[in-house]
Amino acid sequence: MTDPSWLQEFITVGRGVVIAVTPLVLLFLLFQIFLLRLPLQQVADVLKGVLIAAAGLFLFLVGVGIAFLPFGRAVGEALGRLDHDLLFVAFGALLGLLTAWGEPAVRVLADQVEEASNGSIRRSMVLPAICIGVAVWVGVGMLRISQGIPLLWLLAPGYGLVIVLMWFCRQEFVAIAIDAGGVATGPLANSFLLALALGASAAVGNQDPILSGFGLVSLIALAPIMSVIVLGLLVELKMRKHLER
């Protein structure tokens, strides 16, 4: 027999995908009627692409609900039972690195940066910078959970430092950094890493999971902003040394 929880997940996700995609399709059709007037073949291609994207989104979200969320919570609970904070932080940082590396939106951003800059800002620089930044701050987030550090003690100095560094960084990297903060908090971070934090905070036992578990995504949003700006500062420093020779 079919598990009713799976069936409910299919119904809930399907309804959400329809609600999300339908307004975009209607908007496209309105533009087609009044402004675009594309050939029928091109309209058909767009609509087929929308159906394929909707199907992919549906399958992804079903997988997240059935697998990623329970898996992330289980891993977080296992990490929370570790007696050594160093291992707790190290495993958190490793999972942050792998999640950011697999985040589709991060890879899209890195590709677009290289294309828009005509190769002067390479994908091979941007992608590792974002992933390393996320890894560091997920590790800090795990330390925050284990030690009960208030979230504001990390966010306020972090964003304060970012604002200061922006004045010394090339504006191209500032723009990339701000966008990177958005794409790093994509579906993988919001599903797996958030569930990881909630599971870890529940396993620690002496904290409210809502207070200690939530907030990790805010640190993930800060992470690539800081790391990409630091990358920009390093690139500018290298360019100055090259010009001085």
Stockholm file with secondary structure:
# STOCKHOLM 1.0

chainA/1-245         MTDPSWLQEFITVGRGVVIAVTPLVLLFLLFQIFLLRLPLQQVADVLKGVLIAAAGLFLFLVGVGIAFLPFGRAVGEALGRLDHDLLFVAFGALLGLLTAWGEPAVRVLADQVEEASNGSIRRSMVLPAICIGVAVWVGVGMLRISQGIPLLWLLAPGYGLVIVLMWFCRQEFVAIAIDAGGVATGPLANSFLLALALGASAAVGNQDPILSGFGLVSLIALAPIMSVIVLGLLVELKMRKHLER
#=GR chainA/1-245 SS CCCHHHHHHHHHHHHHHHHHHHHHHHHHHHHIIIIICCCHHHHHHHHHHHHHHHHHHHHHHHHIIIIIHHHHHHHHHHHHTCSCHHHHHHHHHHHHHHHHHHCHHHHHHHHHHHHHTTTSSCHHHHHHHHHHHHHHHHHHHHHHHHHTCCTHHHHHHHHHHHHHHHTTSCHHHHHHHHHHHHHTTSHHIIIIIHHHHHHHHHHHCSSCHHHHHTTHHHHHHHHHHHHHHHHHHHHHHHHHHHHHC
#=GC SS_cons         CCCHHHHHHHHHHHHHHHHHHHHHHHHHHHHIIIIICCCHHHHHHHHHHHHHHHHHHHHHHHHIIIIIHHHHHHHHHHHHTCSCHHHHHHHHHHHHHHHHHHCHHHHHHHHHHHHHTTTSSCHHHHHHHHHHHHHHHHHHHHHHHHHTCCTHHHHHHHHHHHHHHHTTSCHHHHHHHHHHHHHTTSHHIIIIIHHHHHHHHHHHCSSCHHHHHTTHHHHHHHHHHHHHHHHHHHHHHHHHHHHHC
//
